[in-house]
Amino acid sequence: MEFKAYAKINLALDVIGKREDGYHILKMIMQTIDLYDIVRVSKKSSSGIKLESNTDKIPLDNTNIAYKAAELFIKTYDINSGVNIYIEKNIPVEAGLAGGSTDAATVLKAMRNIFKPDLTDKKLAQIGVKIGADVPYCIFGKTALCEGIGEKVTPIKHLKGNILVLVKPNFGVSSREVYEEIDKSKLKNHPNTDIVLKSIRNEDFKLLYSNLGNILESVVLDKHPVVSQIKKEILNFKGLCSLMSGSGPTVFGIFEDMLSAQKCYDYMKTKYDEVFITRTI
């Protein structure tokens, strides 16, 4: 099986509490974008999992979340066969774009098709949340409200066709470290997720662009001023808005036309290695 494993951005991300087990309670609006890894999964006659990739930026052992997904599926359904997994990596690593989670979700989908074709997305999501909070969303994709630790996924009206420029600075950010810093911070300027929801439903894009928000910026921008600089530069190139995605450090901007997006892309490529023009899908 060969699948596209799509990245995501956050149109809104808020931390509204913390559970006793240490997981943060979130309220987010997630959006699939047309940037993807290619994931190939094949059944093999012997047991075990073999994971390969076109990059050395990800682990190829049982610490990889895609490997964990295959391992959990095999254990859950008592599968006798092993699998070969190949990940063609295009989504930046440690970027706030759910690159690892979407690979894991895609492995679950592929293994369903190979071994258990009658499984629903909802059942896959129940498996996926055991290995990563973003995995359930990545199984469903599109535009969705995600609550709890991310496992409560409610589809909303699709936001498709918006032109995006993504800029990842030349470093990665650990999600765990960002959330640890959030615990030490007095959170201010929470995004108004309800207004973002309303603006999407009403297709009020002016209202939407002026209300996008990510509470995690309060941590990352202090530690990495370049993220703030990228946000400003995107706006200077006629970006309708700019926001950090997830725990960062990737920043995205939404553009009204491809010409403005291309000018921004060309400039950013002179400064950063990982820059993309893409769309919401």
Helices and strands as residue ranges (DSSP letters): E 2-18, E 24-44, E 49-53, H 65-76, E 82-88, H 99-115, H 121-128, H 135-140, E 143-148, E 152-155, E 163-168, H 175-184, H 193-201, H 205-209, E 213-214, H 217-223, H 225-236, E 241-244, E 251-255, H 258-269, E 274-279
